[in-house]
């Protein structure tokens, strides 16, 4: 499911003010990271916010195409990944939601808390899930155009039913995050596992939520067959 060792930068999800990458392109989990550029009126370069990153050779050159790194963000309590290393290299803090527990103490870098908005990035926060059963703390980010969903939605094969561009996480199939993700109208949605959806994003989100329960048996059967090598 998850690879380690030497990474290889594989670019995904490029648009005018952002880019994503998968550091281990062959892994089943397809752990995706993103960088979002935001104009800064006080400097000649844009601020770059790095979301749930995995490090890889050539990453700093990729980030430099979009501006100067302003901060590194943890969007899911399990997505500490390489946040500390990248933040330290760029001399910026790691940003963690103020309500997200059990994360800051495990990050070997300065941590800054945020709540309703991610600093001066223009991205509003969405508390997608804050649960103890299962343990799950996830924040979404939305600026009216780009929606970032770190874990509840994904496009990796083990997330998606047969007719889905995006799928709800297998563990949330019976309780999809309707309240937090319904009614949004993004131009694109970026996810923490797999490539994002850069066109017709609202329809992809709506279908993922609507089909979550009905497509669950087929998805679980597909996952079981894959695990058994059938």
N, C-alpha and C positions, 0 to 999 in steps of 0.2 A: 504493500500500500504506500509506504513512505520510504524514500531513498535518502541516503546520506553520503558523505564523502565529497568528491570533487563535483562542484556544480557547473552547469553550463547555461548561460543566460539565453532564454528563449523569449523573444518579445511577443506580447499579445496586446490587444485592446488599445492600440494607438489612436488618439484623436487630437484635436488642436491643442488642448490643454491637459493632456494626460497620456499615460502609457502604463502598461502592465507587463509583468514578466513571470515566467515559470522557471525556477532555478534547476529543477530536475524533471525535464520534459517526459521522461519515460515512466515516471511513477504513476500509480493508479490514482492517488489522491489529487494530483495536479494542483499542488499548493500554489496559489497565485498571489502576487504582491502588486501594489499599484503606487504610482506617483501622480499627484494632481497639482497643477500649476495655478497659482492665484496671483493676479496683478498686485504689485506693491507700489503705491503712489510715491513712496519715499526713496525708492531705488530704481535703477535702470533695469534690473532683472526681476523676474517673477519669483514669488515664494513657492517652494516645492514642498508639499506635504506627502510623506512616505507612509503608506498604510500596510501594516502587517508584513514587513519585508523579510524575505530570505536573501541572503547575500550571494553574490556570484561575480566571477571575473568580468570586468567591463561595466559593472553597475554604475560606478561613479561617473563614467563618461556618458552613460545614458541619462542619468539625472541632470547632468550639466547642460544637456540639450534644452532643458525646460526651465532652468533657473538655478537658484541657490536653495539648498535644503533649509527649511525653516523649522521642521520638527518631524518626529517619527511617532506614529500613532499605533496604539494597541486597540484593535476593534473587537477582539474576542479574548476572554481570559486565557484561553489555551494558545493564543497566537503571539506569544512573546518572541518566538522565532529568533531572528538576528537583530532585533530592535536596538539592543544596547550597543552592539558593535558598530552599527551604521550610525547611530546617534553620536557615539563617541568620535568616530572618524570625522563627522561634520560639525562637531562641537555644538550640538543642539540637544534639547531635552527630549525625553520620551513622554508623550502625552497619553494619559490614562483617564478614563471617565472617573469622576469623583465617587460614584457609587460602586465602582468595580473593585472588589476586594480580592486579597490574596495574590496580587500581581506586582504591585510596586516594589515590595520587599525582595522580589526575585529578579529584579532588573538592575544590572550593574552599571547604572548611568543615572544622571539627574532625572527626576520624574516631575512632571508638572500636571496637575489635575485640571480637567475641564468639565463643564456641565452642559448648559443648553446650546452652546455654540463652541466650535473648535477654535479657540483663540480668535484671531482676526481673519480667519480663512474664508469666512462667508458660508461655511458649511454648518447647517443646523444638525443637531443630534437627534436620533430616534432610538429610544430604548426598546430594542427589539425583544430582548429576553433578559430577565434577571431572576433566575430560578435555582433552587437547591436540588430539585428532583426533575430531570437530571441536573447536575451542576452546570450552569450555563449562563454566562454574562456576556451579552453582545450589544454593541452599539452600532447603529447605522449612521451614515452621513449623507446629507442631501442639500444641494445648493440651488434646487429648482431645475437643474439640467442633468447632473450626474448623481446617481444614487449608488452608494457602496453598501453592500450587504455581506459582511465577512463570513457568515456560516449558514444562516437559515435557508438561503437559496444557493444553488450551485449548478454548474453545467457539466461536471464530471459524470462519467457514465453511471456511477453508482448513486448519483442524485436523481437521474432523469428516467421517467417512464418513456415508453416508445414514442409518444406523440408530443413530448415536452422539449422545448428549447432550454428552459430552466426548470429545475425541480426543487421541491422542498427537501431538506435534509431527511434521510431515512428515519432518524430518531424522532422527528417532529411531524411525520406524515399524518398522524391521527389528530394532531393539535397544531395545524399550520398557523403562522403568525399573521392572521388576517387583520387584527386590530392595528398593528403597527405598520403594515405594508399596503393596506387597501387605500385606494383613492389618490395615490401619488401618480404623477404624470411626468416621469423623467424622460429625457432624450436617450439615455443609456443607463444600464445597470451593470455594475462591476461586482464580481463575487470573489470569495476567497479560495474557491476550488473550481478551476476550469476557466475558459474564456468567458468574457462578458457578452452581453447582448447590446449591440450598438445601434440597432434599428428596431422599431415597433416594440420598445421595451415595456410600455404599460400592458400591452396585450400578453406578452410573455409572462409577466408577473401575475396578471389576473388568471391566466390559464394554469399556472403552477399552483396557485392557491386553491382554485376551484377543483382541480383534478387530484389534489394531494391525497385525499382518502380513497377515491375510487381507483386510482392507479397504484396504490400501495401494494396490494397482493402481487401484481405483476412485477413490480420493482423488486420486491423481496425474493420472489422466485428467480428472477434474473440474477440477483446477487448470489443466491445460494448455488445456482448452476455454475456461475463463474468461480466461486470458491472451491467447488468440487471438481472443477476442470471439465465440466460436461458441455 
